[in-house]
Amino acid sequence: MSGYPLPIRRLIGEFSKFPGIGEKTAARLAAYVLQSSAPDMERLADAILEVKRKITLCRVCYNLAEQDLCDVCRDESRDRGIICVVEDTDSLVAIEESGGFKGTYHVLHGVLSPADGIGPEQLHLADLVRRVREDGVREVLVATNPSVQGETTALLVKRILQEINVTVTRIALGVPLGGNLKYIDKMTMAKAIEFRRGV
């Protein structure tokens, strides 16, 4: 990309840091920026900065939040007796959009993957145990992706909760092995929640 002026090369370099964005796509995005109006790009920059300034993690479940608590944790109508454990906020959004779950969540922000340096300490599991003990939780539904790491994480969740009087269930398959929850259609997701199974 040495044919571009330095500011464009810098922009391409920054876009290339995004997941799934290679150098060619980054160059197309830079071209889009050049062709767009200054007010449009100012709105884009403001939106990016607003997300960085205002979005934090919920102090209870680690979902994305604008305040101390996320929308789900603030919702008094949610069933606090069931916690759905998910890998990431994309999975939480997919489950919410299915309309099939009315409990609360616990976002791990990853899965057990020693090769990537992700152990139990990085997954907010101590906070999950505390919530289950203190909040009278009767069921923990593990909705990690059906991958080797997702299954290993589900088994770890079951193991750390085995001393507590709580039912641990697993999202039903229908979600393909190796699949990613954020790409599952609403009906499949709703059925997977409805027909969950023991771990």
C-alpha positions as CSV (number, residue, x, y, z in Angstrom):
1,M,0.0,0.0,0.0
2,S,3.0,2.2,-0.4
3,G,1.4,4.1,-3.3
4,Y,-1.0,5.9,-0.9
5,P,-0.2,9.1,0.9
6,L,0.8,8.6,4.6
7,P,-2.6,9.6,6.1
8,I,-4.4,7.0,4.0
9,R,-1.8,4.3,4.8
10,R,-2.3,5.1,8.5
11,L,-6.1,4.8,8.1
12,I,-5.7,1.5,6.2
13,G,-3.4,0.2,8.9
14,E,-6.0,1.1,11.6
15,F,-8.9,-0.5,9.7
16,S,-6.7,-3.6,9.2
17,K,-6.7,-4.1,13.0
18,F,-10.4,-4.9,13.0
19,P,-11.2,-8.6,13.1
20,G,-11.9,-10.0,9.6
21,I,-10.6,-6.9,7.8
22,G,-7.6,-7.5,5.6
23,E,-5.5,-4.9,3.8
24,K,-7.8,-4.8,0.6
25,T,-11.0,-4.4,2.6
26,A,-9.2,-1.8,4.7
27,A,-8.3,0.1,1.5
28,R,-11.9,0.0,0.4
29,L,-13.0,1.4,3.7
30,A,-10.5,4.1,3.4
31,A,-11.7,4.9,-0.1
32,Y,-15.3,5.1,1.4
33,V,-14.1,7.6,4.0
34,L,-12.5,9.8,1.3
35,Q,-15.7,9.8,-0.7
36,S,-18.0,10.5,2.2
37,S,-18.9,14.0,3.5
38,A,-17.0,15.5,6.4
39,P,-20.3,15.6,8.5
40,D,-20.9,11.9,7.9
41,M,-17.4,11.0,9.0
42,E,-17.7,13.3,12.0
43,R,-20.9,11.4,13.0
44,L,-19.0,8.1,12.6
45,A,-16.1,9.3,14.7
46,D,-18.5,10.6,17.3
47,A,-20.4,7.2,17.4
48,I,-17.1,5.4,17.9
49,L,-16.0,7.7,20.7
50,E,-19.4,7.6,22.4
51,V,-19.2,3.8,22.5
52,K,-15.7,4.0,24.1
53,R,-16.8,6.6,26.6
54,K,-20.2,5.3,27.6
55,I,-20.3,1.5,27.3
56,T,-19.0,-0.5,30.2
57,L,-19.6,-4.0,31.6
58,C,-22.6,-4.7,33.9
59,R,-21.4,-5.2,37.4
60,V,-23.6,-8.2,37.9
61,C,-23.6,-10.2,34.6
62,Y,-20.8,-8.6,32.5
63,N,-23.2,-7.8,29.6
64,L,-22.6,-4.5,27.8
65,A,-24.2,-1.6,29.7
66,E,-24.5,2.2,29.6
67,Q,-24.9,2.3,33.4
68,D,-23.9,0.2,36.4
69,L,-26.5,-2.4,35.4
70,C,-27.4,-3.6,31.9
71,D,-31.0,-3.5,30.6
72,V,-31.6,-7.2,31.5
73,C,-30.4,-6.9,35.1
74,R,-32.5,-3.7,35.6
75,D,-35.6,-5.5,34.2
76,E,-37.7,-6.5,37.3
77,S,-39.8,-8.9,35.2
78,R,-36.9,-11.3,34.5
79,D,-36.8,-14.6,36.3
80,R,-33.8,-14.3,38.6
81,G,-34.0,-18.0,39.4
82,I,-32.3,-19.0,36.1
83,I,-29.0,-17.7,34.7
84,C,-28.0,-18.4,31.1
85,V,-24.2,-18.6,30.8
86,V,-23.0,-17.3,27.4
87,E,-19.5,-16.9,25.8
88,D,-20.0,-13.4,24.6
89,T,-22.5,-10.5,24.2
90,D,-23.3,-11.6,20.6
91,S,-24.7,-14.9,21.9
92,L,-26.7,-13.0,24.5
93,V,-28.2,-10.8,21.8
94,A,-29.0,-13.9,19.6
95,I,-30.8,-15.5,22.6
96,E,-32.7,-12.3,23.4
97,E,-33.8,-11.9,19.8
98,S,-35.2,-15.4,19.8
99,G,-37.7,-14.4,22.6
100,G,-37.4,-17.8,24.1
101,F,-35.6,-16.9,27.4
102,K,-36.8,-14.7,30.2
103,G,-34.2,-15.3,32.8
104,T,-30.9,-13.5,33.4
105,Y,-27.4,-13.9,32.0
106,H,-23.8,-14.3,32.9
107,V,-21.3,-13.4,30.1
108,L,-18.0,-15.2,30.2
109,H,-16.3,-13.1,27.5
110,G,-14.5,-16.2,26.3
111,V,-14.2,-20.0,26.6
112,L,-11.7,-22.2,28.4
113,S,-8.7,-22.3,26.0
114,P,-5.4,-23.0,27.7
115,A,-3.6,-22.7,24.3
116,D,-4.8,-19.1,24.1
117,G,-4.0,-18.4,27.7
118,I,-7.7,-18.4,28.8
119,G,-8.2,-20.3,32.1
120,P,-11.1,-20.3,34.6
121,E,-9.8,-17.1,36.2
122,Q,-10.4,-15.1,33.0
123,L,-14.0,-16.2,32.6
124,H,-15.8,-14.5,35.6
125,L,-16.6,-17.9,37.1
126,A,-16.1,-16.9,40.7
127,D,-18.8,-14.3,40.2
128,L,-21.1,-16.9,38.7
129,V,-20.6,-19.1,41.8
130,R,-21.3,-16.1,44.1
131,R,-24.5,-15.2,42.2
132,V,-25.8,-18.8,42.3
133,R,-25.1,-19.0,46.0
134,E,-26.4,-15.6,47.0
135,D,-29.4,-15.1,44.7
136,G,-31.3,-18.3,45.1
137,V,-30.7,-19.5,41.6
138,R,-32.4,-22.8,40.8
139,E,-31.0,-23.4,37.3
140,V,-27.9,-22.5,35.3
141,L,-28.4,-22.9,31.5
142,V,-25.0,-23.2,29.7
143,A,-25.4,-21.8,26.2
144,T,-21.8,-21.9,25.0
145,N,-21.2,-22.7,21.3
146,P,-21.1,-26.4,20.5
147,S,-17.4,-26.5,19.9
148,V,-14.6,-28.4,21.8
149,Q,-13.9,-25.2,23.8
150,G,-17.6,-24.5,24.4
151,E,-18.3,-28.1,25.6
152,T,-15.2,-28.0,27.8
153,T,-16.4,-24.7,29.3
154,A,-19.9,-26.2,29.9
155,L,-18.3,-29.1,31.8
156,L,-16.2,-26.8,33.8
157,V,-19.3,-24.7,34.8
158,K,-21.1,-27.9,35.9
159,R,-18.0,-29.0,37.9
160,I,-17.7,-25.7,39.8
161,L,-21.4,-25.7,40.6
162,Q,-21.6,-29.4,41.7
163,E,-21.4,-28.5,45.4
164,I,-24.3,-26.1,45.2
165,N,-28.0,-27.2,45.0
166,V,-28.6,-25.9,41.5
167,T,-29.6,-27.7,38.2
168,V,-27.1,-27.2,35.4
169,T,-28.6,-27.6,31.9
170,R,-27.1,-27.3,28.4
171,I,-28.7,-25.6,25.4
172,A,-30.3,-28.3,23.2
173,L,-28.7,-29.2,19.9
174,G,-30.3,-28.0,16.8
175,V,-27.5,-25.6,17.0
176,P,-24.9,-27.3,14.8
177,L,-21.7,-28.7,16.2
178,G,-18.9,-26.2,15.6
179,G,-21.6,-23.5,15.0
180,N,-21.7,-20.0,16.4
181,L,-24.8,-18.9,18.3
182,K,-24.8,-15.4,16.8
183,Y,-25.6,-16.9,13.3
184,I,-28.5,-19.1,14.5
185,D,-32.0,-18.2,13.3
186,K,-34.6,-17.1,15.9
187,M,-36.8,-20.2,15.8
188,T,-33.8,-22.6,16.2
189,M,-32.5,-20.5,19.1
190,A,-36.0,-20.5,20.8
191,K,-36.3,-24.3,20.4
192,A,-32.8,-24.9,21.7
193,I,-33.6,-22.9,24.8
194,E,-37.0,-24.7,25.2
195,F,-35.5,-28.2,24.9
196,R,-32.4,-27.7,26.9
197,R,-30.9,-30.7,28.5
198,G,-28.9,-31.7,31.6
199,V,-25.1,-31.4,31.4
